[in-house]
Amino acid sequence: MAVIEIQVISDFVCAWCYIAKRNLDRAISLYQKTYPGGKSDTFAIRWTPYYLNYNTAPHSVDKLELAKTRLAHLTPEQHAALTRRMERAGRAAGIDFKWGGNIGPDTREAHRLVLLASTISPEVCDAVVEGLFDAYQVREQDISERDILRAVAVQAGIDGAEADTWLNSDIDADVVDEDERKNKKMFSGSGVPAFIIQGEHRLDGVQDPADLLEVFIRVREGG
């Protein structure tokens, strides 16, 4: 049995990052189904933060209004084309993107919730990550709101009381911030999503499942 370690660098307000997660899921499933003995191998995935800071206000704002400001350099036609491209890419990954709702001033607490989930089990951690992406990118929910974070946690299998204790504290906030600082320094030129596989194979941007599979096999065979 082999352990394939994957560090994922992402932010939940990044639509491409959600697509990257779905492609990663598909690549792992493909590996386990097709590579000899693949079902016995383990994928150790560590989700680490990158604060995109789209919203610079100290409070939540309307996503559509913010998009108008951030994409003001685009013509209406270019903006519409970009939206169609994102929606097509999302559908290919099984995601029905919605663009409404609010965006909070940061995603720090969402990333901190992932850190809690990672101490429970890989399955709970994956469920929290998926739930946060789904809440923001599909359900048009503000993932800076405590009630939304609690609902994601409980839906993923975290005990409500444990989630409350965590969310009402600032436990490991410094750990999340330090991880983010390291990631910002390393990936400031390329942005997110990004992957580091087995500590040495760096992949920037959304990856096709087949390309990820190729790296997994290379790692498994000592390449």
Contacts in CASP RR format, 6 or more apart in sequence:
PFRMAT RR
TARGET T0000
AUTHOR 0000-0000-0000
METHOD contacts of the structure
MODEL  1
MAVIEIQVISDFVCAWCYIAKRNLDRAISLYQKTYPGGKSDTFAIRWTPY
YLNYNTAPHSVDKLELAKTRLAHLTPEQHAALTRRMERAGRAAGIDFKWG
GNIGPDTREAHRLVLLASTISPEVCDAVVEGLFDAYQVREQDISERDILR
AVAVQAGIDGAEADTWLNSDIDADVVDEDERKNKKMFSGSGVPAFIIQGE
HRLDGVQDPADLLEVFIRVREGG
1 40 0 8 1.000
1 41 0 8 1.000
1 42 0 8 1.000
2 41 0 8 1.000
2 42 0 8 1.000
2 219 0 8 1.000
2 220 0 8 1.000
3 41 0 8 1.000
3 42 0 8 1.000
3 43 0 8 1.000
3 44 0 8 1.000
4 41 0 8 1.000
4 42 0 8 1.000
4 43 0 8 1.000
4 44 0 8 1.000
4 197 0 8 1.000
4 198 0 8 1.000
4 216 0 8 1.000
4 219 0 8 1.000
4 220 0 8 1.000
5 44 0 8 1.000
5 46 0 8 1.000
5 197 0 8 1.000
5 198 0 8 1.000
5 199 0 8 1.000
6 24 0 8 1.000
6 43 0 8 1.000
6 44 0 8 1.000
6 45 0 8 1.000
6 46 0 8 1.000
6 195 0 8 1.000
6 196 0 8 1.000
6 197 0 8 1.000
7 45 0 8 1.000
7 46 0 8 1.000
7 48 0 8 1.000
7 195 0 8 1.000
7 196 0 8 1.000
7 197 0 8 1.000
7 199 0 8 1.000
8 20 0 8 1.000
8 21 0 8 1.000
8 24 0 8 1.000
8 45 0 8 1.000
8 46 0 8 1.000
8 47 0 8 1.000
8 48 0 8 1.000
8 193 0 8 1.000
8 194 0 8 1.000
8 195 0 8 1.000
9 48 0 8 1.000
9 49 0 8 1.000
9 50 0 8 1.000
9 183 0 8 1.000
9 187 0 8 1.000
9 192 0 8 1.000
9 193 0 8 1.000
9 194 0 8 1.000
9 195 0 8 1.000
9 196 0 8 1.000
10 17 0 8 1.000
10 20 0 8 1.000
10 21 0 8 1.000
10 47 0 8 1.000
10 48 0 8 1.000
10 49 0 8 1.000
10 50 0 8 1.000
10 192 0 8 1.000
10 193 0 8 1.000
10 194 0 8 1.000
11 17 0 8 1.000
11 49 0 8 1.000
11 50 0 8 1.000
11 51 0 8 1.000
11 52 0 8 1.000
11 107 0 8 1.000
11 192 0 8 1.000
12 18 0 8 1.000
12 107 0 8 1.000
12 110 0 8 1.000
12 111 0 8 1.000
12 132 0 8 1.000
12 133 0 8 1.000
12 136 0 8 1.000
12 137 0 8 1.000
12 143 0 8 1.000
13 52 0 8 1.000
13 54 0 8 1.000
13 103 0 8 1.000
13 107 0 8 1.000
13 136 0 8 1.000
14 52 0 8 1.000
14 192 0 8 1.000
14 193 0 8 1.000
15 86 0 8 1.000
15 90 0 8 1.000
15 97 0 8 1.000
15 137 0 8 1.000
16 89 0 8 1.000
16 192 0 8 1.000
16 193 0 8 1.000
16 205 0 8 1.000
16 206 0 8 1.000
17 133 0 8 1.000
17 192 0 8 1.000
17 193 0 8 1.000
18 90 0 8 1.000
18 93 0 8 1.000
18 95 0 8 1.000
18 133 0 8 1.000
18 137 0 8 1.000
19 89 0 8 1.000
19 90 0 8 1.000
19 93 0 8 1.000
19 95 0 8 1.000
19 206 0 8 1.000
20 193 0 8 1.000
20 195 0 8 1.000
20 205 0 8 1.000
20 206 0 8 1.000
20 207 0 8 1.000
21 129 0 8 1.000
21 130 0 8 1.000
21 133 0 8 1.000
21 193 0 8 1.000
22 93 0 8 1.000
22 94 0 8 1.000
22 95 0 8 1.000
23 93 0 8 1.000
23 206 0 8 1.000
23 207 0 8 1.000
23 208 0 8 1.000
23 209 0 8 1.000
23 212 0 8 1.000
24 45 0 8 1.000
24 195 0 8 1.000
24 207 0 8 1.000
24 209 0 8 1.000
24 212 0 8 1.000
26 209 0 8 1.000
27 207 0 8 1.000
27 209 0 8 1.000
27 210 0 8 1.000
27 212 0 8 1.000
27 213 0 8 1.000
27 216 0 8 1.000
28 43 0 8 1.000
28 216 0 8 1.000
30 209 0 8 1.000
30 210 0 8 1.000
30 213 0 8 1.000
31 38 0 8 1.000
31 41 0 8 1.000
31 213 0 8 1.000
31 216 0 8 1.000
31 217 0 8 1.000
32 38 0 8 1.000
32 39 0 8 1.000
32 41 0 8 1.000
33 39 0 8 1.000
34 213 0 8 1.000
35 41 0 8 1.000
35 216 0 8 1.000
35 217 0 8 1.000
35 220 0 8 1.000
38 220 0 8 1.000
41 220 0 8 1.000
44 122 0 8 1.000
45 122 0 8 1.000
45 125 0 8 1.000
45 126 0 8 1.000
46 118 0 8 1.000
47 111 0 8 1.000
47 114 0 8 1.000
47 118 0 8 1.000
47 125 0 8 1.000
47 129 0 8 1.000
48 179 0 8 1.000
48 180 0 8 1.000
48 183 0 8 1.000
49 107 0 8 1.000
49 108 0 8 1.000
49 111 0 8 1.000
49 114 0 8 1.000
49 176 0 8 1.000
49 179 0 8 1.000
49 180 0 8 1.000
49 183 0 8 1.000
50 180 0 8 1.000
50 183 0 8 1.000
50 184 0 8 1.000
50 187 0 8 1.000
50 191 0 8 1.000
50 192 0 8 1.000
50 194 0 8 1.000
51 106 0 8 1.000
51 107 0 8 1.000
51 108 0 8 1.000
51 180 0 8 1.000
51 184 0 8 1.000
52 107 0 8 1.000
52 192 0 8 1.000
53 106 0 8 1.000
54 66 0 8 1.000
54 70 0 8 1.000
54 103 0 8 1.000
55 61 0 8 1.000
55 66 0 8 1.000
55 103 0 8 1.000
55 104 0 8 1.000
55 105 0 8 1.000
55 106 0 8 1.000
56 105 0 8 1.000
57 105 0 8 1.000
58 105 0 8 1.000
59 104 0 8 1.000
59 105 0 8 1.000
60 102 0 8 1.000
60 103 0 8 1.000
60 104 0 8 1.000
60 105 0 8 1.000
60 142 0 8 1.000
60 144 0 8 1.000
60 145 0 8 1.000
61 102 0 8 1.000
61 103 0 8 1.000
61 104 0 8 1.000
62 100 0 8 1.000
62 101 0 8 1.000
62 102 0 8 1.000
63 99 0 8 1.000
63 100 0 8 1.000
63 101 0 8 1.000
63 102 0 8 1.000
63 103 0 8 1.000
63 140 0 8 1.000
64 99 0 8 1.000
64 100 0 8 1.000
64 101 0 8 1.000
66 103 0 8 1.000
67 99 0 8 1.000
71 79 0 8 1.000
71 82 0 8 1.000
74 82 0 8 1.000
83 99 0 8 1.000
86 97 0 8 1.000
87 97 0 8 1.000
89 206 0 8 1.000
90 96 0 8 1.000
90 97 0 8 1.000
95 137 0 8 1.000
95 138 0 8 1.000
96 138 0 8 1.000
97 137 0 8 1.000
97 138 0 8 1.000
98 137 0 8 1.000
98 138 0 8 1.000
98 139 0 8 1.000
98 140 0 8 1.000
99 140 0 8 1.000
100 140 0 8 1.000
101 140 0 8 1.000
101 141 0 8 1.000
101 142 0 8 1.000
102 142 0 8 1.000
103 136 0 8 1.000
103 142 0 8 1.000
103 144 0 8 1.000
104 142 0 8 1.000
104 143 0 8 1.000
104 144 0 8 1.000
105 144 0 8 1.000
106 144 0 8 1.000
107 143 0 8 1.000
107 144 0 8 1.000
108 173 0 8 1.000
108 176 0 8 1.000
108 177 0 8 1.000
109 144 0 8 1.000
109 146 0 8 1.000
109 149 0 8 1.000
109 167 0 8 1.000
110 132 0 8 1.000
110 143 0 8 1.000
110 144 0 8 1.000
110 149 0 8 1.000
111 176 0 8 1.000
111 180 0 8 1.000
112 166 0 8 1.000
112 171 0 8 1.000
112 172 0 8 1.000
112 173 0 8 1.000
112 176 0 8 1.000
113 128 0 8 1.000
113 132 0 8 1.000
113 149 0 8 1.000
113 152 0 8 1.000
113 153 0 8 1.000
113 163 0 8 1.000
113 166 0 8 1.000
113 167 0 8 1.000
114 125 0 8 1.000
114 128 0 8 1.000
114 129 0 8 1.000
114 132 0 8 1.000
115 172 0 8 1.000
115 175 0 8 1.000
115 176 0 8 1.000
116 153 0 8 1.000
116 158 0 8 1.000
116 162 0 8 1.000
116 163 0 8 1.000
116 166 0 8 1.000
116 171 0 8 1.000
116 172 0 8 1.000
117 124 0 8 1.000
117 125 0 8 1.000
117 127 0 8 1.000
117 128 0 8 1.000
117 129 0 8 1.000
117 153 0 8 1.000
117 156 0 8 1.000
117 158 0 8 1.000
118 125 0 8 1.000
120 158 0 8 1.000
124 156 0 8 1.000
124 157 0 8 1.000
124 158 0 8 1.000
127 155 0 8 1.000
127 156 0 8 1.000
127 157 0 8 1.000
128 152 0 8 1.000
128 153 0 8 1.000
128 156 0 8 1.000
128 158 0 8 1.000
131 152 0 8 1.000
131 155 0 8 1.000
131 156 0 8 1.000
132 143 0 8 1.000
132 149 0 8 1.000
132 152 0 8 1.000
135 141 0 8 1.000
135 143 0 8 1.000
135 148 0 8 1.000
135 151 0 8 1.000
135 152 0 8 1.000
136 142 0 8 1.000
136 143 0 8 1.000
141 148 0 8 1.000
142 148 0 8 1.000
143 149 0 8 1.000
143 152 0 8 1.000
146 167 0 8 1.000
149 163 0 8 1.000
149 167 0 8 1.000
150 160 0 8 1.000
150 163 0 8 1.000
150 164 0 8 1.000
150 167 0 8 1.000
153 160 0 8 1.000
153 163 0 8 1.000
153 166 0 8 1.000
153 167 0 8 1.000
154 160 0 8 1.000
154 163 0 8 1.000
187 194 0 8 1.000
187 204 0 8 1.000
190 204 0 8 1.000
190 205 0 8 1.000
191 204 0 8 1.000
191 205 0 8 1.000
192 205 0 8 1.000
193 205 0 8 1.000
193 206 0 8 1.000
194 202 0 8 1.000
194 203 0 8 1.000
194 204 0 8 1.000
194 205 0 8 1.000
195 201 0 8 1.000
195 202 0 8 1.000
195 203 0 8 1.000
195 207 0 8 1.000
195 212 0 8 1.000
196 202 0 8 1.000
196 203 0 8 1.000
197 203 0 8 1.000
197 215 0 8 1.000
197 216 0 8 1.000
197 219 0 8 1.000
198 219 0 8 1.000
201 215 0 8 1.000
201 218 0 8 1.000
201 219 0 8 1.000
203 211 0 8 1.000
203 212 0 8 1.000
203 215 0 8 1.000
END
